[in-house]
């Protein structure tokens, strides 16, 4: 996740979103791509390229289709946690062991009595990542703890936390940044324990409904898929065969990365968050003073360095797992957003990620010969 920079006036011209998606779909490993750009809440372009299914099958993905937003979910979950702080239901320096006694009682999180909400929000808790691949004895990357192609087994959040317990801590509480999905799995549990309601219900009532994110939801039960026509992602199995991973196991997403949304709805959230309409300034700074980096890091810049030769400052936030990568750019003044999703047929997301950054540049930093009308 990039840092939010100062609000600097941005170029008025807007390039073609459709052309940007056409270029993105040409990248090796991209099956389909969709995106939508907004200025002051007004759509200024949308586009779709590639296909819904592999090998050009299924027609184009509808430009307003739903997609999994991955780790962009974390900022939404963090917002709900801090709204609960504003309501006095917990504090940012409350200890994990007090908020979730079960993790201390069952020794599921080492140093649970020292780890704070603030540290989990900022990924400085030192809690290892349940999603990360376990290293092999020779130091090379091993296998992740779950089967990517198991769409039906229902894992409890505590099961995911337990997977991380055998792994070494990444540092002392508050010592340094180390990205870990476990932090947000635990924060989702905290939300549910404090409210007595599901995380899906809290996200809906606090964010999705008030912001009119009418096509956004958090799947809760495997093998719940994405509602409506949408793009399918693919992932190679142990034999190298590409397999459809459209029904990614919902119980492996949750607070760490489970939300399904659209370009319009993600942009509505980012606009409200950036403009300070969801949290008071002192609580928003808990996130913006040191933003957690969400995978993939913005390849090729676009965070603190700004776009358009530094004239457009903002934040890039991304998310990915088997079969897809998503990215949203939001300008620091809250006026401009550009959300994209690409379905994939490769493991390595670096090339699609770089192409997404180029797409942002082509839309919000068009050349003097670009069409100012958008697409």
C-alpha positions in Angstrom: 0.0 0.0 0.0 1.4 3.4 -1.0 1.5 6.4 1.2 -1.0 9.2 0.9 0.8 12.4 -0.1 -0.3 16.0 0.0 -3.3 17.1 -2.0 -1.8 18.6 -5.2 -4.0 19.8 -8.1 -4.2 17.1 -10.8 -4.4 17.3 -14.5 -7.9 17.9 -15.8 -7.6 15.6 -18.8 -8.7 12.0 -18.5 -7.5 9.2 -20.8 -9.4 6.3 -22.1 -10.2 3.6 -19.6 -11.1 1.2 -22.4 -7.8 1.6 -24.1 -6.0 1.1 -20.8 -7.9 -2.2 -20.3 -7.1 -3.2 -23.8 -3.4 -2.8 -23.1 -3.7 -4.6 -19.7 -5.3 -7.6 -21.4 -2.3 -8.0 -23.7 0.0 -8.7 -20.8 1.2 -12.3 -20.5 -1.0 -14.2 -18.0 -4.0 -11.8 -18.0 -7.2 -13.6 -19.0 -9.6 -10.6 -18.5 -9.4 -7.1 -17.2 -12.0 -4.5 -16.1 -11.7 -1.1 -14.6 -13.6 2.1 -13.8 -12.4 5.6 -13.1 -14.2 8.3 -11.1 -13.7 12.1 -10.5 -15.7 13.7 -7.7 -17.9 10.6 -7.6 -18.8 10.9 -11.3 -17.8 8.1 -13.6 -15.3 9.3 -16.3 -14.6 5.9 -17.9 -15.0 2.2 -17.7 -13.6 -0.7 -19.8 -13.4 -4.4 -20.2 -11.0 -6.5 -22.3 -9.9 -10.1 -22.6 -12.5 -12.7 -21.8 -14.5 -14.2 -18.9 -12.9 -17.6 -19.3 -9.6 -19.0 -20.5 -8.7 -19.1 -24.2 -11.1 -16.3 -25.2 -14.2 -18.2 -24.1 -17.2 -16.8 -22.4 -17.3 -13.3 -23.9 -16.0 -10.2 -22.2 -16.4 -9.5 -18.5 -19.1 -6.9 -17.9 -17.3 -3.7 -17.0 -19.4 -3.3 -13.9 -18.9 -7.0 -12.8 -18.1 -8.0 -9.3 -14.6 -9.2 -8.4 -12.7 -10.3 -5.3 -10.8 -7.3 -3.9 -8.4 -9.4 -1.8 -6.4 -7.5 0.8 -8.1 -4.2 0.0 -10.6 -5.7 2.5 -8.2 -4.9 5.3 -8.7 -1.2 5.1 -12.4 -1.7 5.4 -12.0 -4.0 8.4 -9.6 -1.5 10.0 -12.2 1.2 9.6 -14.8 -0.8 11.4 -12.3 -1.5 14.3 -11.6 2.2 14.6 -15.3 3.0 14.5 -15.6 0.7 17.5 -12.7 2.6 19.2 -14.6 5.9 18.5 -17.6 4.3 20.3 -15.5 3.4 23.3 -15.9 -0.3 22.9 -12.1 -0.9 22.8 -8.9 1.1 22.7 -6.1 1.1 20.1 -3.7 0.1 22.9 -5.9 -2.7 24.3 -4.1 -6.0 24.5 -5.0 -9.0 22.3 -5.1 -11.4 25.3 -7.8 -9.2 26.9 -9.9 -8.9 23.8 -9.6 -12.5 22.7 -8.8 -14.6 25.8 -9.1 -17.8 23.8 -5.9 -17.1 21.9 -3.9 -16.7 25.1 -5.6 -19.6 26.9 -4.9 -22.0 24.0 -1.5 -20.5 23.3 -2.4 -19.7 19.7 -0.6 -16.4 19.6 2.8 -15.9 21.3 3.1 -12.7 23.3 -0.7 -12.2 23.1 -0.5 -10.2 26.4 1.9 -7.7 24.9 0.3 -7.2 21.4 -2.0 -4.2 20.9 -4.8 -3.4 18.5 -2.6 -0.6 17.0 0.2 -3.1 16.3 -2.2 -5.5 14.5 -3.7 -2.7 12.4 -0.2 -1.6 11.4 1.3 -5.0 10.9 3.9 -4.4 13.6 2.7 -7.1 16.0 5.3 -9.7 15.0 2.6 -12.3 14.6 3.6 -14.7 11.7 1.4 -14.9 8.6 -0.8 -18.0 8.3 -1.1 -17.5 4.5 2.7 -17.4 3.8 4.4 -20.5 2.5 6.4 -22.5 5.1 10.1 -22.5 4.3 11.8 -25.7 3.4 14.8 -26.9 5.4 17.1 -25.5 2.7 15.5 -22.1 3.1 13.6 -22.2 -0.2 9.9 -21.4 -0.3 7.7 -24.4 0.6 4.0 -25.0 0.4 1.2 -22.9 1.9 -0.8 -24.5 4.7 -4.0 -25.1 2.7 -5.0 -26.6 -0.6 -5.8 -23.8 -3.1 -8.1 -26.2 -5.0 -10.2 -27.2 -1.9 -13.2 -25.0 -2.2 -15.4 -26.8 0.3 -13.6 -27.3 3.7 -14.8 -24.7 6.2 -12.0 -23.3 8.3 -12.6 -21.4 11.5 -10.6 -18.2 12.0 -9.0 -20.0 15.0 -7.9 -22.7 12.6 -6.0 -20.1 10.5 -4.5 -18.5 13.6 -3.3 -22.0 14.7 -1.5 -22.5 11.4 0.7 -19.5 12.2 1.6 -20.6 15.7 4.4 -23.0 14.7 6.1 -20.3 12.6 8.7 -18.0 14.1 7.7 -14.5 15.1 8.9 -11.7 12.8 9.9 -9.3 15.6 9.0 -7.9 19.0 5.6 -6.3 19.4 5.8 -2.8 17.9 9.4 -3.3 16.7 9.0 -3.3 12.9 6.6 -3.7 10.0 6.0 -7.3 8.8 2.9 -8.0 6.7 0.7 -10.8 8.2 -2.8 -11.8 7.3 -3.1 -13.2 10.8 -3.3 -9.7 12.2 -6.6 -9.1 10.3 -8.0 -12.6 10.9 -7.7 -11.8 14.6 -9.2 -8.3 14.2 -12.2 -9.8 12.5 -12.6 -12.1 15.5 -12.4 -9.0 17.8 -15.1 -7.3 15.9 -17.4 -10.3 16.1 -16.7 -10.8 19.9 -17.4 -7.1 20.7 -20.5 -6.7 18.6 -22.0 -10.2 18.9 -22.6 -10.1 15.1 -20.9 -11.5 12.1 -18.1 -9.5 10.4 -20.2 -9.5 7.2 -23.1 -7.8 9.0 -20.9 -5.2 10.6 -19.2 -4.4 7.3 -22.6 -4.1 5.6 -24.3 -1.9 8.2 -21.3 0.4 8.9 -19.8 0.8 5.4 -21.6 -0.9 2.5 -25.2 0.3 3.2 -24.3 3.9 4.2 -22.0 4.4 1.2 -24.5 2.8 -1.2 -22.1 0.0 -2.0 -25.1 -2.0 -3.1 -23.2 -4.7 -4.9 -20.5 -5.4 -2.3 -20.6 -8.2 0.3 -18.4 -10.6 2.3 -18.9 -14.3 1.4 -19.0 -16.4 4.5 -19.6 -20.0 3.6 -17.6 -22.1 1.1 -18.0 -22.7 -1.7 -19.9 -19.4 -2.2 -18.8 -17.8 -5.4 -19.1 -14.4 -7.0 -22.6 -13.3 -7.8 -23.5 -12.5 -11.4 -21.4 -12.7 -14.6 -17.7 -12.2 -13.8 -14.2 -13.2 -14.8 -12.7 -16.5 -13.8 -9.1 -16.8 -12.7 -6.8 -19.9 -13.2 -3.9 -21.3 -11.2 -1.5 -24.1 -12.1 -1.7 -27.3 -10.0 1.3 -29.5 -9.0 1.4 -30.9 -12.6 1.4 -27.5 -14.2 -2.2 -27.8 -15.4 -4.3 -24.7 -15.2 -7.4 -25.1 -13.0 -10.3 -22.7 -12.5 -10.1 -21.2 -9.0 -13.2 -19.1 -9.3 -14.7 -20.7 -6.2 -11.8 -19.7 -3.9 -12.6 -21.0 -0.4 -14.6 -18.2 1.3 -13.4 -19.3 4.8 -9.8 -18.4 3.8 -10.7 -14.8 3.0 -12.8 -13.2 5.7 -11.2 -10.1 7.4 -7.9 -10.7 5.7 -9.2 -10.5 2.1 -12.7 -11.8 1.5 -14.8 -8.9 0.2 -16.4 -9.1 -3.2 -17.1 -5.7 -4.8 -17.1 -3.6 -8.0 -15.0 -0.7 -9.3 -17.8 1.7 -8.5 -18.2 0.5 -4.9 -14.5 0.3 -4.1 -14.1 3.8 -5.4 -17.0 5.0 -3.2 -15.3 3.5 -0.1 -11.9 5.1 -1.0 -13.5 8.4 -1.7 -15.2 8.5 1.7 -12.2 7.2 3.6 -9.8 9.7 2.0 -12.1 12.6 2.5 -12.4 11.7 6.3 -16.1 10.9 6.3 -15.7 7.5 8.1 -13.3 8.3 11.0 -12.3 11.3 13.1 -8.8 12.6 12.1 -7.0 11.2 15.1 -8.2 7.7 14.4 -7.7 7.9 10.7 -4.1 8.8 11.4 -3.7 5.4 13.1 -3.8 4.0 9.5 -2.5 6.8 7.4 0.5 7.8 9.5 1.9 4.3 8.6 -0.1 2.5 6.1 0.1 -1.3 6.1 1.5 -2.5 2.8 -1.0 -4.8 1.0 0.1 -7.2 -1.6 1.1 -6.5 -4.3 3.3 -3.5 -3.6 2.7 -1.0 -6.4 5.2 -2.0 -9.0 6.8 0.9 -10.8 5.9 3.5 -8.2 2.7 5.4 -7.8 2.6 5.7 -4.1 4.6 8.4 -2.3 6.3 9.6 -5.4 3.1 10.6 -7.1 1.9 10.3 -10.7 2.0 12.7 -13.6 5.5 13.7 -12.9 4.7 14.2 -9.2 1.7 16.4 -9.9 -0.9 13.8 -8.7 -0.3 12.5 -5.2 -2.2 9.5 -3.9 -2.3 6.0 -2.7 -2.2 2.7 -4.5 -3.7 -0.3 -2.7 -3.8 -3.8 -4.0 -4.8 -7.4 -3.4 -4.2 -10.8 -4.8 -4.4 -14.5 -4.4 -4.6 -17.5 -6.8 -6.1 -16.4 -10.1 -6.5 -12.7 -9.7 -4.9 -9.3 -8.8 -6.7 -6.1 -8.0 -5.6 -2.5 -7.6 -7.2 0.8 -6.7 -5.6 4.3 -7.0 -7.1 7.1 -4.9 -5.8 10.6 -5.1 -4.8 12.3 -1.8 -7.6 14.9 -2.2 -10.2 12.2 -2.5 -11.3 13.5 -5.9 -10.0 10.7 -8.2 -10.2 6.9 -8.0 -9.4 4.2 -10.5 -10.2 0.6 -9.6 -9.2 -2.5 -11.6 -9.3 -6.2 -11.6 -7.4 -8.7 -13.7 -8.0 -12.4 -13.8 -4.9 -14.5 -14.4 -3.5 -17.7 -15.6 0.0 -17.4 -14.0 1.4 -17.5 -10.5 3.6 -14.4 -10.7 1.6 -11.2 -10.5 4.5 -8.8 -10.9 4.0 -8.2 -14.7 0.2 -7.6 -14.4 0.9 -5.4 -11.4 3.3 -3.2 -13.3 0.8 -3.0 -16.2 -1.9 -1.8 -13.8 0.3 1.0 -12.7 0.8 2.0 -16.3 -3.0 1.9 -16.7 -3.4 4.5 -13.9 -0.9 6.7 -15.6 -2.5 6.4 -19.0 -5.9 7.4 -17.5 -5.0 10.2 -15.1 -1.8 11.4 -16.8 -2.7 11.3 -20.6 -0.4 12.9 -23.1 -1.4 16.2 -24.7 -2.7 14.2 -27.7 -4.9 12.0 -25.5 -8.7 12.2 -25.8 -9.8 14.4 -22.9 -13.3 13.0 -23.0 -12.5 9.7 -21.4 -14.1 6.4 -22.5 
